[in-house]
Amino acid sequence: MVFGLLELLGISYRPALADLPDQKGWRINASADYGPLNTFTRGKIDLRKIRRNWEDILRVVASIYTGTVRAYDVVTMLQRDGHPTALGEAIASYGRIFKSLHILQFIDVDETYRRGIKDIRNLQENRHSLARKICHGKKGELHHRYERGLENQLGALGLVLNCATLWTTVYLDAAVRQLKVQGYPVREEDMARLSPFAHSHLGVHGTYTFALPDLAPGAIRDLRDPDASEDDEI
């Protein structure tokens, strides 16, 4: 169902695959001979379900796209007692086409596709690592009993996470530009390894201040002198 919704929204969904030998593919033509892949393509896609519900599928996708409803709520509404509704099954049938293609590309001898998925996973893990550092109180666990409290805490965490990411991005860019001005050899392969989710420079313990520095609009503070002592770091 997720494959179908994201494909209709124009989003390429590339999840990592666990238990790859047990993954199942789907076919449209039941009589087609796929040779060694016949066992893999043991599922059957019913295009009639998709055609019957196509207009309703488009309405659902349009509602998500315009923000009328949340995707999470849509997925919940498309199921009853853990089983998909007729509309949910139609979207799932559509998604099986693209899940099958995703699995085939994943097992292809060309490793480019798998490497792209690994890069995305590394990016996500780096983001989670930064979030765990920021949400350090109570071992990073959420203890609110009510959904509203959890939503507020998660929203605050997301806001601080985005602020820290933006802050790091701005100063990384400034540092790279300064190195180039100073004639330092900045290589593209090194630039590709920079991450806005780095957090060794962030301190989360101690006293917080929200006083704005006296800077001109759009200006940033001077970069730290690498030859300065540790006591001079901000």
KOLMARFI-513161 format. One record per residue (C-alpha): z, x, y. Coordinates in steps of 0.02 Angstrom, whole numbers, padded with zeros to 5 digits, always signed. Each point is the difference from the previous one (the first is absolute). Layout:
// residues N
ZXY/...
END
This chain:
// residues 234
+00000+00000+00000/+00042+00143+00118/-00166+00085-00038/-00092-00161+00042/+00091-00035+00164/-00014+00179+00064/-00184+00013-00045/-00036-00161+00094/+00097+00070+00149/-00110+00155-00002/+00138+00116-00061/-00033+00125-00139/+00146-00012-00121/+00023+00160-00102/+00166-00003-00091/+00050+00136-00121/-00013-00056-00180/+00141+00014-00125/-00028-00011-00189/-00185+00031+00024/-00047-00020-00186/+00071-00177+00003/-00098-00056+00153/-00121-00144-00027/-00168-00028+00083/-00097-00162+00021/-00182-00045-00023/-00109-00140+00067/-00128+00001-00140/+00090-00028-00166/-00151+00056-00103/-00031+00163+00093/+00018+00161-00100/+00098+00134+00092/+00007+00119-00147/+00162+00102+00001/+00067-00113+00138/-00011-00160-00103/+00184+00009-00046/+00048+00033+00181/-00102-00147+00067/+00083-00127-00112/+00042-00119+00142/-00121-00137+00058/-00025-00050+00182/-00037-00185+00026/-00112-00010+00154/+00010-00190-00004/+00183+00008+00054/-00049+00107+00148/-00143-00115+00051/+00105-00159-00012/+00135+00070+00112/-00105+00110+00114/+00023-00102+00159/+00189-00009-00026/+00003+00187-00036/-00085+00034+00167/+00124-00113+00091/+00146+00095-00075/-00075+00168+00046/-00037-00060+00177/+00181-00058+00018/+00062+00173-00050/-00127+00088+00112/+00047-00101+00154/+00186+00020-00035/+00029-00186-00026/+00092+00040-00161/+00068+00161-00076/-00086+00073-00151/+00168+00005-00090/+00023-00187+00026/-00177-00035-00061/+00028+00096-00162/+00162-00097-00025/-00085-00168+00031/-00141+00041-00121/+00123+00006-00145/+00113-00126-00085/+00135+00055-00121/-00083+00170-00015/-00171-00073-00040/-00147-00006+00122/-00062-00165+00067/-00184-00047-00020/-00037+00080+00169/+00104+00152-00045/-00093+00020-00163/-00167-00011+00091/+00053+00140+00120/+00064+00101-00148/-00167-00023-00089/-00090+00066+00154/+00122+00147+00009/-00029+00047-00182/-00177+00054+00046/+00067+00130+00120/+00146+00052-00108/-00123+00038-00140/-00105+00104+00120/+00157+00089+00060/+00051+00048-00177/-00175+00062-00040/-00005+00108+00156/+00175+00064-00040/-00052+00062-00173/-00166+00070+00060/-00029+00186-00028/-00017+00021+00188/+00178+00035+00061/-00035-00044+00182/+00060-00180-00020/+00162+00051-00088/+00034+00135+00129/-00017-00129+00138/+00129-00110-00086/+00118+00148-00020/-00017+00041+00185/+00047-00179+00044/+00151+00006-00117/+00057+00164+00078/-00016-00078+00172/+00103-00150-00055/+00133+00110-00079/+00014+00102+00160/+00023-00161+00099/+00133-00060-00122/+00088+00169+00013/+00007-00016+00190/+00064-00178-00016/+00137+00055-00121/+00056+00133+00124/+00006-00123+00144/+00089-00135-00102/+00141+00120-00049/+00148-00119+00021/+00074-00072-00161/-00114+00114-00101/-00152-00092+00068/+00045-00161-00090/-00015-00172+00081/+00156-00106-00020/-00038-00158+00100/+00024-00157-00102/-00125-00105+00095/-00188+00017+00017/+00011-00004+00191/+00118+00148+00001/-00112+00099-00117/-00152-00039+00105/+00087+00058+00158/+00057+00162-00080/-00172+00035-00074/-00081-00041+00168/+00114+00122+00090/-00035+00134-00130/-00188-00028+00020/+00014+00014+00190/+00098+00163-00006/-00116+00068-00135/-00153-00036+00108/+00083+00078+00153/+00043+00159-00097/-00177+00009-00070/-00077-00022+00173/+00118+00130+00075/-00044+00127-00134/-00187-00035+00018/+00002+00027+00188/+00095+00164-00011/-00101+00065-00148/-00157-00030+00102/+00077+00089+00150/+00052+00148-00109/-00174+00018-00075/-00081-00007+00171/+00119+00132+00067/-00035+00115-00148/-00187-00015+00032/+00023+00040+00185/+00100+00154-00049/-00142+00057-00112/+00091-00030-00163/-00123-00028-00146/+00024-00183-00043/-00093-00036-00163/-00063-00171-00050/+00073+00016-00175/+00172+00027+00078/-00025-00146+00118/-00037-00113-00149/+00175+00034-00068/+00092-00055+00156/+00099-00160-00023/+00075-00119+00128/+00134-00039-00130/+00078+00174+00005/+00185-00018+00036/+00087+00169-00017/+00007+00005+00191/+00085-00169+00015/+00189-00015+00008/+00076-00168-00047/+00185+00045+00005/+00100+00011+00160/-00003-00087+00170/-00154-00095+00056/-00057-00012+00180/-00136-00114+00068/-00011+00080+00172/-00182+00030+00044/-00046+00178+00055/-00062+00023+00178/-00184+00017-00039/-00161-00058+00083/-00089-00146-00085/-00089+00062-00155/+00082+00172+00007/+00103+00079-00139/+00137+00128-00002/-00043+00185-00012/-00017+00063-00176/+00141+00108-00068/-00023+00187+00010/-00010+00062-00180/+00088+00160+00054/+00148-00095+00073/+00168-00001-00089/+00054-00147-00108/+00126-00051+00133/-00143-00036+00121/-00084-00128-00116/-00002-00181+00056/
END
